[in-house]
Amino acid sequence: MDTKKNIFIKNKLWAIILVAQFLLFYILSKSDFAINFFSNLFEWKKNFHVSLFSKFRFSIGDVIYTVVLLFLVHAIINLIRKKNSLTLKRLLIFVNIFYFVYQCCWGMLYFQPLIIKKLSTKEIEINDSDLKNIAIKYLKLCKETRERVSEDKNGVFKIKHIQNIEYEILSQQNQLPNYISTKKPISILSVKPSLYDNFMNYTGILGYYNPFTAESQFNPNLPSTNTPFTLAHEMSHQLGYAREQEASFIAYLCAKNSKNEDLQYSAQLYVLKSLLRALSKNDSNKDFVLKLISQYSEKMQKDRKNELEFYEKNEGIISDFFGVTNDLFLKTNQQDGRITYSYFINLLFTYETKKESY
């Protein structure tokens, strides 16, 4: 007990610095000046950051995460066994550096002004009838677009050329409305399959952005219906949109005006599923949701079956664990949790209403 107490006393300075960092960034998150500073810092280093790691064909970020994980496991085991003061010091120094770099590169972006405030100065009320009308509209769009995309031998939607989709997203980022986004578009492609793709199958994670290498990773094993929108979502993070629901909204905007039908269909399907999921939370809407799903075209039904088979095959304890931890992470960063889609739905509805008023 004395030894354990001594190693913590010897390293209390680094523990105090870490706590001080927590307090510092909490205070900075309340300052418009600080938030604007970190947003400008991100814009300043964005293209250089992306270009630096885009030169590698594999995910450098995943390699770094692997090395960090091995270091942490080794350090913790060593600390438990030997109660080594130097090991604890190294561990605390690493956590301090990691946290500081993360906050400077990414964490403070979660506190940027909300996009929805750019769409409307007043809060727009949404009722179930509104959502039902938009859901019917997007079902029609999905049916129409689904007829024009490619299929595999089983009649399931299949992406033609994934890199064409990636370059199309880059192109569409240049076309985002100025009243919504003033962020500089990325000029370099840095989207890579995750090295953890087989593990990701069991987590429910479709993709992720690495703030340390500015790489966008995705799971290449996903059903084709998920892949284009996932790419657009992760590339929206590269633009500087940290909040998950805002990244999805920017991805939706990139897909909406695109001529790439694979990207269009994936985005339209994402919107439709988000609307049905939101409606299904009210028991009185269950019949409407089931009725709309039954109205999927035959080709859409095959795509839906393919998705369900993929997730049923890979669901389990790991996906439940990552779902809960991701939900907690989102909530700590002032976002709706995984089970709530209200912010994306609000962005979508406000945008659609604003557009129709022109």
FENNOR-V115841 format. One record per residue. N is the residue number from 1. SS is DSSP state (H for helix, E for strand, - for the rest). Layout:
[[N SS] [N SS]]
This chain:
[[1 -] [2 H] [3 H] [4 H] [5 H] [6 H] [7 H] [8 H] [9 H] [10 H] [11 -] [12 H] [13 H] [14 H] [15 H] [16 H] [17 H] [18 H] [19 H] [20 H] [21 H] [22 H] [23 H] [24 H] [25 H] [26 H] [27 H] [28 H] [29 -] [30 -] [31 -] [32 H] [33 H] [34 H] [35 H] [36 H] [37 H] [38 H] [39 H] [40 H] [41 H] [42 H] [43 H] [44 H] [45 H] [46 H] [47 H] [48 H] [49 H] [50 H] [51 H] [52 H] [53 H] [54 H] [55 -] [56 -] [57 -] [58 -] [59 -] [60 H] [61 H] [62 H] [63 H] [64 H] [65 H] [66 H] [67 H] [68 H] [69 H] [70 H] [71 H] [72 H] [73 H] [74 H] [75 H] [76 H] [77 H] [78 H] [79 H] [80 H] [81 H] [82 H] [83 -] [84 -] [85 H] [86 H] [87 H] [88 H] [89 H] [90 H] [91 H] [92 H] [93 H] [94 H] [95 H] [96 H] [97 H] [98 H] [99 H] [100 H] [101 H] [102 H] [103 H] [104 H] [105 H] [106 -] [107 H] [108 H] [109 H] [110 H] [111 H] [112 -] [113 -] [114 -] [115 -] [116 H] [117 H] [118 H] [119 H] [120 -] [121 -] [122 -] [123 -] [124 -] [125 -] [126 -] [127 -] [128 H] [129 H] [130 H] [131 H] [132 H] [133 H] [134 H] [135 H] [136 H] [137 H] [138 H] [139 H] [140 H] [141 H] [142 H] [143 H] [144 H] [145 H] [146 H] [147 -] [148 -] [149 -] [150 -] [151 E] [152 -] [153 -] [154 -] [155 -] [156 -] [157 E] [158 -] [159 -] [160 -] [161 -] [162 H] [163 H] [164 H] [165 H] [166 H] [167 H] [168 H] [169 H] [170 H] [171 H] [172 H] [173 H] [174 -] [175 -] [176 -] [177 -] [178 -] [179 -] [180 -] [181 -] [182 -] [183 -] [184 -] [185 -] [186 -] [187 -] [188 -] [189 -] [190 -] [191 E] [192 E] [193 E] [194 -] [195 -] [196 -] [197 H] [198 H] [199 H] [200 H] [201 -] [202 -] [203 -] [204 -] [205 -] [206 -] [207 E] [208 E] [209 E] [210 E] [211 -] [212 -] [213 -] [214 -] [215 E] [216 E] [217 E] [218 E] [219 -] [220 -] [221 -] [222 -] [223 -] [224 H] [225 H] [226 H] [227 H] [228 H] [229 H] [230 H] [231 H] [232 H] [233 H] [234 H] [235 H] [236 H] [237 H] [238 H] [239 H] [240 -] [241 -] [242 -] [243 -] [244 H] [245 H] [246 H] [247 H] [248 H] [249 H] [250 H] [251 H] [252 H] [253 H] [254 H] [255 H] [256 H] [257 -] [258 -] [259 -] [260 -] [261 H] [262 H] [263 H] [264 H] [265 H] [266 H] [267 H] [268 H] [269 H] [270 H] [271 H] [272 H] [273 H] [274 H] [275 H] [276 H] [277 H] [278 H] [279 H] [280 H] [281 -] [282 -] [283 H] [284 H] [285 H] [286 H] [287 H] [288 H] [289 H] [290 H] [291 H] [292 H] [293 H] [294 H] [295 -] [296 -] [297 -] [298 H] [299 H] [300 H] [301 H] [302 H] [303 H] [304 H] [305 H] [306 H] [307 H] [308 H] [309 H] [310 H] [311 H] [312 H] [313 H] [314 H] [315 -] [316 -] [317 H] [318 H] [319 H] [320 H] [321 H] [322 H] [323 H] [324 H] [325 H] [326 H] [327 H] [328 H] [329 H] [330 H] [331 H] [332 H] [333 -] [334 -] [335 -] [336 -] [337 -] [338 -] [339 -] [340 -] [341 -] [342 H] [343 H] [344 H] [345 H] [346 H] [347 H] [348 H] [349 H] [350 H] [351 H] [352 H] [353 H] [354 H] [355 H] [356 H] [357 -] [358 -]]
